Amino acid sequence: MVRKSAKASDVGRSKAHMVAAALERDILTGRLPYGQQLESESELVERFAVSRNTVRKGLDLLTTNGLITRKGGVGSFVTFNGQAIDGSLGWSTAIEQAGGSVQTKLLQIAIVEDEALARELRLRSSRFVAIDRMRLIGDPATCISLERSRLPFSDDLAALPLEGLVGGSLYRTLAAHGMVADHGEQWAEVVGLEADDAKLLKRRAGTSFLRSRRLTRDRDNRIIEYVVSLLDPAHFALHLEF
C-alpha cells in the first residue's frame, strides 16, 4: 500500500498552527502580558525555524482569535487582557463572569418608551427597562465597550430603577427573576462611532468599533433581553467555526 505524502499547503498550515499554539500558551500563561510587543517576524522565523510566510499565517490565527493586534511597520501586540471571554454567552454576561480587571460603570436604569424597537421585536407594549453600561480596563481606565440593554417591561421588573441590579450584575438580576436564557440570535458588523457614542467612549467620531446586536429568549420563546453593544476591536473579536 502506498501512502500519500502530505500536501505542501497542509504542512505549511500545520506549522502555522504550531507557531500560533506556542505563542498562545505564552499569552495565556502571562509570559506575554497585555500590551507586550511580540518578537519581530525575523526573530520568530529564527525561533521556530519556519518561513516568514508561516510566521505571518500563525500571527493571522492569533489576530482572528482576538489575542493580538498587528500594526503595520510597528509589530504585533498582545490584546488579551488576562481573562477568557466566552462569546457564546453574550458579551455582557461573558465580561461579567470574566471579572478580573474589568470595571463596570452604570450609566442608567430607567423605564423608557421605544415604539420603533417594539415594532422591530413584534411586541405589543413599547415599554422597556433600559440598562446602559460601560466597561473599562486598565489604569488609567480605558473604555472597551458600551452596552445598551432593553428588557420588555413587566410588573416584576418595575422596581429595578429604584432597587438596582443584584450585586451590580444584570446576569444575576435576570436569574433572580427567573429569566433564564435558552436561545437567541446575534448579529455583528463594524461601524464608525457616531458623535454621541464617541464622546462617551472618549474616541474620535468615525472610529471603527464592532457592533453586536443580541436578542435572547427563554425556553417558551419569550424575549428576555435585546442588547446593542459597541466593542473595541482591540479587545474583542468574532470567531466562528464551521
C-alpha positions, -999 to 999 in steps of 0.1 A, spaced: 0 0 0 14 34 -10 10 62 15 3 96 0 26 124 11 11 154 28 4 183 6 28 213 10 -2 235 19 -12 211 47 24 211 61 25 249 60 -9 251 77 3 227 104 35 247 111 14 279 112 -8 263 139 23 252 158 36 288 158 2 301 169 -2 275 196 32 282 212 26 320 212 -9 314 226 5 295 255 29 324 262 -1 348 262 -25 327 283 1 319 309 11 356 313 46 353 299 34 377 272 12 401 292 -14 426 279 2 453 258 35 434 253 51 436 219 58 402 203 92 393 188 97 406 153 88 384 124 126 378 117 131 367 153 101 344 152 114 328 119 146 320 137 129 308 169 106 284 152 128 275 122 100 282 97 94 306 68 83 342 72 50 333 54 44 306 80 50 331 108 26 355 93 -1 328 90 4 320 126 0 356 136 -31 358 115 -46 330 136 -38 348 168 -54 380 154 -85 361 144 -88 347 179 -85 382 194 -52 376 212 -31 401 194 -33 431 171 -9 438 143 3 473 134 19 478 100 55 488 103 55 486 141 48 450 151 23 427 169 10 434 204 -9 413 229 -46 425 233 -57 396 255 -64 411 290 -59 380 311 -94 367 311 -110 342 287 -142 356 272 -168 331 261 -187 349 234 -214 322 232 -228 337 265 -232 371 251 -206 398 256 -222 413 287 -225 380 306 -191 369 294 -174 400 307 -192 399 340 -182 363 345 -146 370 335 -142 396 363 -105 404 367 -95 440 359 -127 448 341 -147 476 357 -184 484 351 -198 519 350 -236 520 352 -250 549 331 -287 544 336 -315 521 347 -348 536 336 -382 528 322 -385 540 287 -408 540 257 -394 528 224 -421 522 197 -396 515 170 -380 487 189 -413 473 199 -423 471 163 -390 455 153 -394 429 181 -431 425 174 -441 433 209 -475 448 219 -461 471 245 -435 497 238 -423 500 274 -389 487 283 -365 487 312 -333 504 298 -299 494 314 -269 511 299 -233 503 310 -197 509 301 -169 485 306 -134 499 314 -100 483 318 -65 493 328 -50 522 347 -57 548 335 -91 533 327 -99 528 290 -135 521 279 -137 489 259 -174 486 255 -207 504 256 -238 483 261 -275 492 259 -298 465 272 -336 466 268 -358 443 288 -395 441 279 -413 458 308 -432 437 334 -445 444 369 -418 421 382 -391 444 368 -409 477 377 -387 483 408 -354 479 391 -347 516 387 -350 520 424 -335 487 436 -307 485 411 -290 453 399 -284 423 421 -247 425 430 -243 451 402 -248 423 377 -276 421 351 -269 384 346 -276 378 384 -306 401 383 -322 382 354 -315 349 372 -331 362 404 -363 370 385 -363 335 369 -354 348 335 -331 321 321 -318 324 285 -324 294 263 -317 305 228 -315 336 206 -299 354 177 -269 376 173 -257 400 146 -223 417 143 -209 443 120 -182 470 120 -194 506 123 -180 540 127 -188 556 160 -214 584 159 -206 616 177 -225 610 209 -212 575 214 -176 586 205 -179 613 232 -189 587 258 -162 563 248 -136 591 245 -128 583 210 -129 602 177 -162 602 158 -160 576 130 -136 553 149 -143 517 138 -159 496 165 -176 462 164 -213 465 169 -231 434 183 -269 431 184 -282 402 205 -317 390 211 -322 364 239 -353 343 245 -363 319 272 -375 283 268 -410 295 260 -397 318 233 -404 350 253 -379 378 248 -357 383 278 -332 409 265 -323 429 235 -288 444 238 -267 465 214 -230 466 223 -202 487 209 -170 468 213 -134 480 210 -119 456 183 -86 457 201 -102 437 229 -130 417 211 -131 395 181 -158 374 164 -146 339 160 -168 314 141 -161 277 134 -179 259 106 
